[in-house]
Amino acid sequence: MTATSVWVPEDIAGEQLAIRPSTLRCMRRERRIRPGQDWIYSTGGKKSSVLYNVPNIIQLQAERTIAISRLEDEHRQGEAQANRLAIETYDSPNSITPTEAQS
């Protein structure tokens, strides 16, 4: 493996991504990272070690982060709109207050 190789072993990928190797294995098992794009078997066989494409994983995580943030923003906007609609007003804008009526 050369120094400029995109595919790196689990321990190095974990360091570069700032996550534990066990988290990488979990992500792989749950298919949160894509086989063939984000990880591969080093010899093509199931019993071989796994190599990870860190730039692809970073890009995938960035895309998911953006999608999650947009959903959160939409949810917050919906809640804010619901709160605005739930506000009750008791005085009509053109009404006279009791103090104004006495003068």
DRENTORKOL-3810 file (N, C-alpha, C; in nm, 4 decimals):
REM DRENTORKOL-3810
@n.u->0.0853; n.v->-0.1180; n.w->0.0000; ca.u->0.0000; ca.v->0.0000; ca.w->0.0000; c.u->0.0891; c.v->0.1233; c.w->0.0000
@n.u->0.0598; n.v->0.2148; n.w->-0.0869; ca.u->0.1392; ca.v->0.3373; ca.w->-0.0963; c.u->0.0888; c.v->0.4409; c.w->0.0028
@n.u->0.1676; n.v->0.5438; n.w->0.0211; ca.u->0.1300; ca.v->0.6491; ca.w->0.1158; c.u->0.0080; c.v->0.7274; c.w->0.0671
@n.u->-0.0186; n.v->0.7267; n.w->-0.0635; ca.u->-0.1317; ca.v->0.8021; ca.w->-0.1170; c.u->-0.2535; c.v->0.7132; c.w->-0.1418
@n.u->-0.2510; n.v->0.5911; n.w->-0.0913; ca.u->-0.3614; ca.v->0.4988; ca.w->-0.1140; c.u->-0.4897; c.v->0.5506; c.w->-0.0485
@n.u->-0.6000; n.v->0.5378; n.w->-0.1199; ca.u->-0.7304; ca.v->0.5793; ca.w->-0.0663; c.u->-0.7813; c.v->0.4758; c.w->0.0329
@n.u->-0.7506; n.v->0.3500; n.w->0.0116; ca.u->-0.7997; ca.v->0.2412; ca.w->0.0947; c.u->-0.7032; c.v->0.2181; c.w->0.2107
@n.u->-0.7557; n.v->0.2314; n.w->0.3320; ca.u->-0.6716; ca.v->0.2160; ca.w->0.4516; c.u->-0.7325; c.v->0.1128; c.w->0.5456
@n.u->-0.6492; n.v->0.0486; n.w->0.6290; ca.u->-0.7009; ca.v->-0.0489; ca.w->0.7252; c.u->-0.7885; c.v->0.0170; c.w->0.8321
@n.u->-0.8593; n.v->-0.0677; n.w->0.9036; ca.u->-0.9579; ca.v->-0.0230; ca.w->1.0016; c.u->-0.9010; c.v->0.0705; c.w->1.1078
@n.u->-0.7864; n.v->0.0382; n.w->1.1628; ca.u->-0.7319; ca.v->0.1215; ca.w->1.2702; c.u->-0.6945; c.v->0.2612; c.w->1.2206
@n.u->-0.6389; n.v->0.2708; n.w->1.1014; ca.u->-0.6038; ca.v->0.4012; ca.w->1.0456; c.u->-0.7298; c.v->0.4781; c.w->1.0076
@n.u->-0.8268; n.v->0.4105; n.w->0.9492; ca.u->-0.9534; ca.v->0.4759; ca.w->0.9143; c.u->-1.0203; c.v->0.5306; c.w->1.0394
@n.u->-1.0183; n.v->0.4525; n.w->1.1462; ca.u->-1.0771; ca.v->0.4982; ca.w->1.2721; c.u->-1.0101; c.v->0.6241; c.w->1.3231
@n.u->-0.8771; n.v->0.6278; n.w->1.3162; ca.u->-0.8038; ca.v->0.7472; ca.w->1.3596; c.u->-0.8396; c.v->0.8671; c.w->1.2728
@n.u->-0.8424; n.v->0.8479; n.w->1.1418; ca.u->-0.8698; ca.v->0.9586; ca.w->1.0504; c.u->-1.0126; c.v->1.0105; c.w->1.0640
@n.u->-1.1058; n.v->0.9223; n.w->1.0982; ca.u->-1.2455; ca.v->0.9616; ca.w->1.1129; c.u->-1.2813; c.v->1.0002; c.w->1.2566
@n.u->-1.1860; n.v->0.9820; n.w->1.3482; ca.u->-1.2068; ca.v->1.0105; ca.w->1.4907; c.u->-1.3193; c.v->0.9259; c.w->1.5496
@n.u->-1.3251; n.v->0.7989; n.w->1.5087; ca.u->-1.4208; ca.v->0.7043; ca.w->1.5660; c.u->-1.3471; c.v->0.5729; c.w->1.5951
@n.u->-1.4032; n.v->0.4932; n.w->1.6800; ca.u->-1.3411; ca.v->0.3651; ca.w->1.7161; c.u->-1.3583; c.v->0.2633; c.w->1.6044
@n.u->-1.2624; n.v->0.1728; n.w->1.5920; ca.u->-1.2770; ca.v->0.0658; ca.w->1.4928; c.u->-1.4049; c.v->-0.0161; c.w->1.5121
@n.u->-1.4477; n.v->-0.0330; n.w->1.6357; ca.u->-1.5723; ca.v->-0.1066; ca.w->1.6596; c.u->-1.6924; c.v->-0.0324; c.w->1.6004
@n.u->-1.6878; n.v->0.0998; n.w->1.6008; ca.u->-1.7945; ca.v->0.1790; ca.w->1.5394; c.u->-1.7936; c.v->0.1594; c.w->1.3891
@n.u->-1.6751; n.v->0.1547; n.w->1.3294; ca.u->-1.6649; ca.v->0.1281; ca.w->1.1858; c.u->-1.7250; c.v->-0.0081; c.w->1.1520
@n.u->-1.6929; n.v->-0.1081; n.w->1.2335; ca.u->-1.7480; ca.v->-0.2426; ca.w->1.2091; c.u->-1.8999; c.v->-0.2412; c.w->1.2199
@n.u->-1.9512; n.v->-0.1694; n.w->1.3178; ca.u->-2.0966; ca.v->-0.1589; ca.w->1.3359; c.u->-2.1597; c.v->-0.0881; c.w->1.2159
@n.u->-2.0983; n.v->0.0193; n.w->1.1709; ca.u->-2.1497; ca.v->0.0919; ca.w->1.0550; c.u->-2.1505; c.v->0.0021; c.w->0.9309
@n.u->-2.0469; n.v->-0.0783; n.w->0.9187; ca.u->-2.0379; ca.v->-0.1708; ca.w->0.8046; c.u->-2.1466; c.v->-0.2775; c.w->0.8138
@n.u->-2.1635; n.v->-0.3347; n.w->0.9328; ca.u->-2.2636; ca.v->-0.4399; ca.w->0.9538; c.u->-2.4050; c.v->-0.3903; c.w->0.9280
@n.u->-2.4330; n.v->-0.2672; n.w->0.9718; ca.u->-2.5666; ca.v->-0.2084; ca.w->0.9566; c.u->-2.5856; c.v->-0.1417; c.w->0.8200
@n.u->-2.4826; n.v->-0.1482; n.w->0.7369; ca.u->-2.4845; ca.v->-0.0924; ca.w->0.6006; c.u->-2.5051; c.v->0.0594; c.w->0.5998
@n.u->-2.4558; n.v->0.1245; n.w->0.7059; ca.u->-2.4561; ca.v->0.2701; ca.w->0.7064; c.u->-2.3434; c.v->0.3227; c.w->0.6185
@n.u->-2.2460; n.v->0.2384; n.w->0.5907; ca.u->-2.1458; ca.v->0.2692; ca.w->0.4891; c.u->-2.1583; c.v->0.1626; c.w->0.3811
@n.u->-2.1306; n.v->0.2008; n.w->0.2577; ca.u->-2.1638; ca.v->0.1196; ca.w->0.1410; c.u->-2.0511; c.v->0.0245; c.w->0.1008
@n.u->-2.0840; n.v->-0.1034; n.w->0.0845; ca.u->-1.9823; ca.v->-0.1989; ca.w->0.0385; c.u->-1.9392; c.v->-0.1653; c.w->-0.1039
@n.u->-1.8103; n.v->-0.1768; n.w->-0.1285; ca.u->-1.7571; ca.v->-0.1501; ca.w->-0.2612; c.u->-1.7257; c.v->-0.0035; c.w->-0.2849
@n.u->-1.7895; n.v->0.0848; n.w->-0.2125; ca.u->-1.7627; ca.v->0.2285; ca.w->-0.2259; c.u->-1.6892; c.v->0.2819; c.w->-0.1033
@n.u->-1.7365; n.v->0.2437; n.w->0.0139; ca.u->-1.6780; ca.v->0.2931; ca.w->0.1382; c.u->-1.5877; c.v->0.1895; c.w->0.2049
@n.u->-1.6096; n.v->0.0653; n.w->0.1780; ca.u->-1.5243; ca.v->-0.0401; ca.w->0.2321; c.u->-1.5188; c.v->-0.1582; c.w->0.1363
@n.u->-1.4083; n.v->-0.2312; n.w->0.1441; ca.u->-1.3894; ca.v->-0.3511; ca.w->0.0617; c.u->-1.3151; c.v->-0.4564; c.w->0.1432
@n.u->-1.3299; n.v->-0.5834; n.w->0.1020; ca.u->-1.2438; ca.v->-0.6886; ca.w->0.1554; c.u->-1.1110; c.v->-0.6771; c.w->0.0827
@n.u->-1.0008; n.v->-0.6805; n.w->0.1562; ca.u->-0.8700; ca.v->-0.6537; ca.w->0.0959; c.u->-0.8319; c.v->-0.7540; c.w->-0.0127
@n.u->-0.8748; n.v->-0.8806; n.w->0.0010; ca.u->-0.8433; ca.v->-0.9797; ca.w->-0.1022; c.u->-0.9666; c.v->-1.0197; c.w->-0.1818
@n.u->-1.0781; n.v->-0.9580; n.w->-0.1524; ca.u->-1.2018; ca.v->-0.9917; ca.w->-0.2209; c.u->-1.2768; c.v->-1.1061; c.w->-0.1556
@n.u->-1.2186; n.v->-1.1671; n.w->-0.0537; ca.u->-1.2839; ca.v->-1.2776; ca.w->0.0168; c.u->-1.3410; c.v->-1.2325; c.w->0.1496
@n.u->-1.4471; n.v->-1.2985; n.w->0.1930; ca.u->-1.5174; ca.v->-1.2589; ca.w->0.3151; c.u->-1.4304; c.v->-1.2694; c.w->0.4403
@n.u->-1.3355; n.v->-1.3601; n.w->0.4418; ca.u->-1.2518; ca.v->-1.3801; ca.w->0.5604; c.u->-1.1314; c.v->-1.2861; c.w->0.5642
@n.u->-1.1136; n.v->-1.2033; n.w->0.4627; ca.u->-0.9966; ca.v->-1.1145; ca.w->0.4594; c.u->-1.0219; c.v->-0.9882; c.w->0.5393
@n.u->-0.9155; n.v->-0.9129; n.w->0.5598; ca.u->-0.9293; ca.v->-0.7868; ca.w->0.6330; c.u->-1.0065; c.v->-0.6862; c.w->0.5481
@n.u->-1.0529; n.v->-0.5829; n.w->0.6145; ca.u->-1.1355; ca.v->-0.4826; ca.w->0.5477; c.u->-1.0553; c.v->-0.3538; c.w->0.5343
@n.u->-1.0707; n.v->-0.2902; n.w->0.4197; ca.u->-1.0096; ca.v->-0.1601; ca.w->0.3945; c.u->-1.1205; c.v->-0.0573; c.w->0.3760
@n.u->-1.0928; n.v->0.0643; n.w->0.4181; ca.u->-1.1935; ca.v->0.1704; ca.w->0.4134; c.u->-1.1471; c.v->0.2862; c.w->0.3266
@n.u->-1.2415; n.v->0.3477; n.w->0.2587; ca.u->-1.2159; ca.v->0.4661; ca.w->0.1771; c.u->-1.2605; c.v->0.5868; c.w->0.2596
@n.u->-1.1675; n.v->0.6458; n.w->0.3312; ca.u->-1.1997; ca.v->0.7535; ca.w->0.4250; c.u->-1.2624; c.v->0.8754; c.w->0.3558
@n.u->-1.2090; n.v->0.9237; n.w->0.2430; ca.u->-1.2735; ca.v->1.0395; ca.w->0.1793; c.u->-1.4201; c.v->1.0125; c.w->0.1414
@n.u->-1.4500; n.v->0.8915; n.w->0.0937; ca.u->-1.5892; ca.v->0.8573; ca.w->0.0615; c.u->-1.6771; c.v->0.8578; c.w->0.1856
@n.u->-1.6253; n.v->0.8039; n.w->0.2947; ca.u->-1.7033; ca.v->0.7987; ca.w->0.4194; c.u->-1.7283; c.v->0.9400; c.w->0.4705
@n.u->-1.6272; n.v->1.0248; n.w->0.4621; ca.u->-1.6449; ca.v->1.1640; ca.w->0.5058; c.u->-1.7519; c.v->1.2320; c.w->0.4206
@n.u->-1.7471; n.v->1.2110; n.w->0.2900; ca.u->-1.8468; ca.v->1.2709; ca.w->0.2005; c.u->-1.9875; c.v->1.2197; c.w->0.2332
@n.u->-1.9994; n.v->1.0889; n.w->0.2560; ca.u->-2.1284; ca.v->1.0289; ca.w->0.2903; c.u->-2.1818; c.v->1.0866; c.w->0.4215
@n.u->-2.0949; n.v->1.0980; n.w->0.5211; ca.u->-2.1370; ca.v->1.1518; ca.w->0.6505; c.u->-2.1773; c.v->1.2994; c.w->0.6369
@n.u->-2.1058; n.v->1.3742; n.w->0.5529; ca.u->-2.1412; ca.v->1.5147; ca.w->0.5309; c.u->-2.2791; c.v->1.5255; c.w->0.4665
@n.u->-2.3063; n.v->1.4417; n.w->0.3664; ca.u->-2.4371; ca.v->1.4431; ca.w->0.2999; c.u->-2.5481; c.v->1.4075; c.w->0.3978
@n.u->-2.5236; n.v->1.3089; n.w->0.4810; ca.u->-2.6252; ca.v->1.2691; ca.w->0.5800; c.u->-2.6456; c.v->1.3776; c.w->0.6843
@n.u->-2.5378; n.v->1.4441; n.w->0.7245; ca.u->-2.5477; ca.v->1.5529; ca.w->0.8217; c.u->-2.6333; c.v->1.6661; c.w->0.7658
@n.u->-2.6119; n.v->1.7004; n.w->0.6396; ca.u->-2.6908; ca.v->1.8054; ca.w->0.5757; c.u->-2.8381; c.v->1.7654; c.w->0.5703
@n.u->-2.8656; n.v->1.6417; n.w->0.5326; ca.u->-3.0041; ca.v->1.5939; ca.w->0.5246; c.u->-3.0716; c.v->1.5969; c.w->0.6619
@n.u->-3.0013; n.v->1.5526; n.w->0.7638; ca.u->-3.0566; ca.v->1.5519; ca.w->0.8995; c.u->-3.0827; c.v->1.6948; c.w->0.9457
@n.u->-2.9893; n.v->1.7848; n.w->0.9176; ca.u->-3.0055; ca.v->1.9252; ca.w->0.9583; c.u->-3.1256; c.v->1.9885; c.w->0.8904
@n.u->-3.1456; n.v->1.9580; n.w->0.7633; ca.u->-3.2622; ca.v->2.0125; ca.w->0.6920; c.u->-3.3920; c.v->1.9624; c.w->0.7533
@n.u->-3.3969; n.v->1.8340; n.w->0.7864; ca.u->-3.5170; ca.v->1.7796; ca.w->0.8503; c.u->-3.5428; c.v->1.8461; c.w->0.9848
@n.u->-3.4366; n.v->1.8665; n.w->1.0623; ca.u->-3.4519; ca.v->1.9348; ca.w->1.1912; c.u->-3.5035; c.v->2.0766; c.w->1.1720
@n.u->-3.4489; n.v->2.1468; n.w->1.0721; ca.u->-3.4939; ca.v->2.2831; ca.w->1.0444; c.u->-3.6416; c.v->2.2863; c.w->1.0062
@n.u->-3.6834; n.v->2.1944; n.w->0.9208; ca.u->-3.8243; ca.v->2.1871; ca.w->0.8809; c.u->-3.9133; c.v->2.1592; c.w->1.0011
@n.u->-3.8690; n.v->2.0686; n.w->1.0874; ca.u->-3.9457; ca.v->2.0340; ca.w->1.2068; c.u->-3.9587; c.v->2.1563; c.w->1.2984
@n.u->-3.8482; n.v->2.2278; n.w->1.3185; ca.u->-3.8512; ca.v->2.3473; ca.w->1.4042; c.u->-3.9410; c.v->2.4554; c.w->1.3449
@n.u->-3.9351; n.v->2.4726; n.w->1.2132; ca.u->-4.0215; ca.v->2.5720; ca.w->1.1492; c.u->-4.1683; c.v->2.5346; c.w->1.1660
@n.u->-4.1985; n.v->2.4059; n.w->1.1540; ca.u->-4.3361; ca.v->2.3600; ca.w->1.1741; c.u->-4.3827; c.v->2.3839; c.w->1.3160
@n.u->-4.2954; n.v->2.3561; n.w->1.4125; ca.u->-4.3307; ca.v->2.3811; ca.w->1.5525; c.u->-4.3513; c.v->2.5304; c.w->1.5780
@n.u->-4.2646; n.v->2.6118; n.w->1.5214; ca.u->-4.2767; ca.v->2.7566; ca.w->1.5404; c.u->-4.4076; c.v->2.8071; c.w->1.4805
@n.u->-4.4431; n.v->2.7579; n.w->1.3638; ca.u->-4.5688; ca.v->2.7983; ca.w->1.2999; c.u->-4.6879; c.v->2.7539; c.w->1.3853
@n.u->-4.6825; n.v->2.6313; n.w->1.4361; ca.u->-4.7913; ca.v->2.5814; ca.w->1.5214; c.u->-4.8031; c.v->2.6663; c.w->1.6480
@n.u->-4.6901; n.v->2.7064; n.w->1.7040; ca.u->-4.6922; ca.v->2.7909; ca.w->1.8238; c.u->-4.7518; c.v->2.9277; c.w->1.7930
@n.u->-4.7157; n.v->2.9841; n.w->1.6772; ca.u->-4.7723; ca.v->3.1137; ca.w->1.6395; c.u->-4.9235; c.v->3.1043; c.w->1.6213
@n.u->-4.9702; n.v->2.9966; n.w->1.5631; ca.u->-5.1139; ca.v->2.9792; ca.w->1.5416; c.u->-5.1890; c.v->2.9532; c.w->1.6710
@n.u->-5.1184; n.v->2.8995; n.w->1.7703; ca.u->-5.1827; ca.v->2.8662; ca.w->1.8977; c.u->-5.1955; c.v->2.9867; c.w->1.9913
@n.u->-5.1307; n.v->3.0960; n.w->1.9584; ca.u->-5.1373; ca.v->3.2149; ca.w->2.0440; c.u->-5.2767; c.v->3.2755; c.w->2.0347
@n.u->-5.3362; n.v->3.2972; n.w->2.1498; ca.u->-5.4704; ca.v->3.3551; ca.w->2.1551; c.u->-5.4594; c.v->3.5043; c.w->2.1841
@n.u->-5.5391; n.v->3.5803; n.w->2.1172; ca.u->-5.5464; ca.v->3.7232; ca.w->2.1469; c.u->-5.6864; c.v->3.7533; c.w->2.1983
@n.u->-5.6942; n.v->3.8420; n.w->2.2945; ca.u->-5.8219; ca.v->3.8712; ca.w->2.3577; c.u->-5.8763; c.v->4.0085; c.w->2.3203
@n.u->-5.7932; n.v->4.0954; n.w->2.2754; ca.u->-5.8371; ca.v->4.2286; ca.w->2.2351; c.u->-5.8305; c.v->4.2374; c.w->2.0834
@n.u->-5.9335; n.v->4.2928; n.w->2.0257; ca.u->-5.9252; ca.v->4.3160; ca.w->1.8825; c.u->-5.8397; c.v->4.4407; c.w->1.8628
@n.u->-5.7725; n.v->4.4526; n.w->1.7521; ca.u->-5.6792; ca.v->4.5645; ca.w->1.7342; c.u->-5.7449; c.v->4.7021; c.w->1.7395
@n.u->-5.8738; n.v->4.7139; n.w->1.7079; ca.u->-5.9395; ca.v->4.8443; ca.w->1.7051; c.u->-6.0227; c.v->4.8723; c.w->1.8304
@n.u->-6.0088; n.v->4.7907; n.w->1.9317; ca.u->-6.0924; ca.v->4.8106; ca.w->2.0509; c.u->-6.0349; c.v->4.9202; c.w->2.1398
@n.u->-6.1211; n.v->4.9717; n.w->2.2238; ca.u->-6.0815; ca.v->5.0779; ca.w->2.3169; c.u->-6.0638; c.v->5.0144; c.w->2.4534
@n.u->-5.9560; n.v->5.0471; n.w->2.5199; ca.u->-5.9308; ca.v->4.9942; ca.w->2.6536; c.u->-6.0180; c.v->5.0682; c.w->2.7531
@n.u->-6.0410; n.v->5.0111; n.w->2.8708; ca.u->-6.1234; ca.v->5.0796; ca.w->2.9722; c.u->-6.0679; c.v->5.2172; c.w->3.0080
@n.u->-5.9383; n.v->5.2332; n.w->3.0133; ca.u->-5.8791; ca.v->5.3619; ca.w->3.0465; c.u->-5.9094; c.v->5.4646; c.w->2.9383
@n.u->-5.9028; n.v->5.4223; n.w->2.8130; ca.u->-5.9316; ca.v->5.5129; ca.w->2.7031; c.u->-6.0809; c.v->5.5524; c.w->2.7036
@n.u->-6.1680; n.v->5.4628; n.w->2.7454; ca.u->-6.3101; ca.v->5.4898; ca.w->2.7447; c.u->-6.3480; c.v->5.5939; c.w->2.8510
@n.u->-6.2750; n.v->5.6032; n.w->2.9597; ca.u->-6.3056; ca.v->5.6966; ca.w->3.0666; c.u->-6.2635; c.v->5.8390; c.w->3.0287
@n.u->-6.1718; n.v->5.8524; n.w->2.9389; ca.u->-6.1240; ca.v->5.9875; ca.w->2.9070; c.u->-6.2040; c.v->6.0566; c.w->2.8019
END
